[in-house]
């Protein structure tokens, strides 16, 4: 089966003579690719019809039975004709070698991948030089990619107006991102279609070598594409003359629509580059492991003659990345970040500014119309402003665009800098420029101390208090007492601005949006960063975790501050403190059961229900705003109750009484709510009163350790339901000291509980100090 060197050289030369790179027409669109695919399929079908048993041919060559192999190949008429050509060799063996060489080179040249794969196996079996075969393959594939790049480059130039129109009339438009995408896809497809070389040529470094060789065209193309991209968008000018000097590019240079197009295209370019980078590194990772198993290393020491042969086995020689494209992307990503910030802040400014103008016009029209009642105006204005939706929709679009780059540095800058700045601006406008401007400039009530001193009874006290919190509400005609209460309001009172409810709703709505971004980020993370954990993805996860922790807390502060401003401006805080003063003056150190229940729980509910809650319901505020109002009010009341308790002394009966009072208050607020997690808002104060009402310190410890016991929680829940629907029978047995339902963990620390337990007259402070109240994961409280 031997083959002369001359025969090998002649077959190689014959193949090269047949190949004219200029004779292969460039593929200028998808139709040519489809045509090529169809040709490949036809050739494959043709080969199958010939009935050549390729496995049998390979087996015959392995046994050096060249005549048998030639006979098996002769089933194909075209191969048979070549095998009979005496010009290819004197013997059958020589002709077989020449035919295999010609067929392999022709298949590579014609991009007939199925034939190339078959004859590559035979090529090695007939002693073909794999180095020559690889050089030919590299040459052919590189030329094909260069032709593709040349065509795409002309189309990009034509699209960007960088080429004479007379030369590009027939070219379809193409942008840089699409051109780059087609190139890297072609590289990946080329390597995949020629993956047979590793098995045929018996080494995994051949595919790696081919992939490395093709990086030159990627680098070259990337440089040319980026040059066109930068020139067309004048990014050098924008960076040096404006962004570097913290100036905004003028609309004549970069209009809003142009800016959006620029950001979208850069995001697409970055996505292609980062995806290709991930592909390369994944391929290199797999190939490196395979080469290591074969004894290849990263060693290269020319000073040791006995190690010279290892130079060819140095893996580093086969791991090449297109550094130019990485450097270009890294440089211009630093321009993308501030431009994205400019776009987002412009969108926010546009949405909120246009809404403010229309809002002022609407308020002027309302003031001029005397036919609309205050309640009707409030109901018409209580919906969420559409501009808030527009702001957060812009934030979501910018987030998707930044994540789509698949560039961790861009995402980090966007989530850590751009987005927090946008959120801060939105809430500054919603809370300071809108909400506070809609609040009364003068107080709507007289001093609480004077009102409480002049009240001769609880009824008159509530009437005076309600008169202050119902300002701006029309009195029902059928309720003369309420009308009298409203008419008795001080002359200094001012009518509520109906826009106030819309603006507080905007704040609440905005906080809900910010909370949703945690899930939005999680979805985008899974979509665009699917690769395995690396240092970069660890950084990304840390950044997203920081957003969840800081922004959620900051936006909740906006709600707290907004409600505080409303309650203070409308004197609702002072109004609620009137019944709370009854709690401060109440005594809970009695040793015998009282026949009457304290009035402060029902008084608090009356002030809230008939005043604050009624005003919100009449304005038809959104459910999330109503729930937010409930949460703020309950948290305020509970903090006041807790502060009052810390200064009191309790007997066992008194502790049981205040536990019952808090439960009554909770049930009353639960009846007002619709889908609001009222139980959650009361969790801390109910944990405190339930433990304070324990009969012994041992019961405290037992309840503390059994806080998650389902039977205890169920018993307390049943007691809550009985409180809602009282019957003529005796009151239910309440498991004092039990933790409230929904308390999967304590909302109060062991040290806080010990401090409150010392308010019990019958508990020894020394014994309390010895208690061990431990929460898993926390330090022991001694």
Secondary structure as GFF3:
##gff-version 3
##sequence-region A 1 782
A	DSSP	alpha_helix	5	18	.	.	.	ID=ss1
A	DSSP	three_ten_helix	21	23	.	.	.	ID=ss2
A	DSSP	alpha_helix	30	50	.	.	.	ID=ss3
A	DSSP	alpha_helix	54	62	.	.	.	ID=ss4
A	DSSP	alpha_helix	66	73	.	.	.	ID=ss5
A	DSSP	alpha_helix	77	83	.	.	.	ID=ss6
A	DSSP	three_ten_helix	86	88	.	.	.	ID=ss7
A	DSSP	alpha_helix	92	109	.	.	.	ID=ss8
A	DSSP	alpha_helix	113	125	.	.	.	ID=ss9
A	DSSP	alpha_helix	130	160	.	.	.	ID=ss10
A	DSSP	three_ten_helix	165	167	.	.	.	ID=ss11
A	DSSP	alpha_helix	176	193	.	.	.	ID=ss12
A	DSSP	alpha_helix	196	200	.	.	.	ID=ss13
A	DSSP	alpha_helix	205	213	.	.	.	ID=ss14
A	DSSP	alpha_helix	215	233	.	.	.	ID=ss15
A	DSSP	alpha_helix	235	241	.	.	.	ID=ss16
A	DSSP	three_ten_helix	243	245	.	.	.	ID=ss17
A	DSSP	alpha_helix	256	293	.	.	.	ID=ss18
A	DSSP	three_ten_helix	305	313	.	.	.	ID=ss19
A	DSSP	three_ten_helix	315	318	.	.	.	ID=ss20
A	DSSP	alpha_helix	323	368	.	.	.	ID=ss21
A	DSSP	alpha_helix	374	381	.	.	.	ID=ss22
A	DSSP	alpha_helix	386	404	.	.	.	ID=ss23
A	DSSP	alpha_helix	408	413	.	.	.	ID=ss24
A	DSSP	pi_helix	414	418	.	.	.	ID=ss25
A	DSSP	alpha_helix	419	428	.	.	.	ID=ss26
A	DSSP	pi_helix	429	435	.	.	.	ID=ss27
A	DSSP	alpha_helix	436	438	.	.	.	ID=ss28
A	DSSP	alpha_helix	448	454	.	.	.	ID=ss29
A	DSSP	alpha_helix	458	469	.	.	.	ID=ss30
A	DSSP	alpha_helix	480	487	.	.	.	ID=ss31
A	DSSP	alpha_helix	499	528	.	.	.	ID=ss32
A	DSSP	alpha_helix	535	569	.	.	.	ID=ss33
A	DSSP	alpha_helix	572	585	.	.	.	ID=ss34
A	DSSP	alpha_helix	600	607	.	.	.	ID=ss35
A	DSSP	pi_helix	608	613	.	.	.	ID=ss36
A	DSSP	alpha_helix	614	618	.	.	.	ID=ss37
A	DSSP	alpha_helix	623	645	.	.	.	ID=ss38
A	DSSP	alpha_helix	652	672	.	.	.	ID=ss39
A	DSSP	alpha_helix	678	681	.	.	.	ID=ss40
A	DSSP	alpha_helix	683	692	.	.	.	ID=ss41
A	DSSP	alpha_helix	697	705	.	.	.	ID=ss42
A	DSSP	alpha_helix	710	724	.	.	.	ID=ss43
A	DSSP	alpha_helix	750	757	.	.	.	ID=ss44
A	DSSP	alpha_helix	765	769	.	.	.	ID=ss45
###
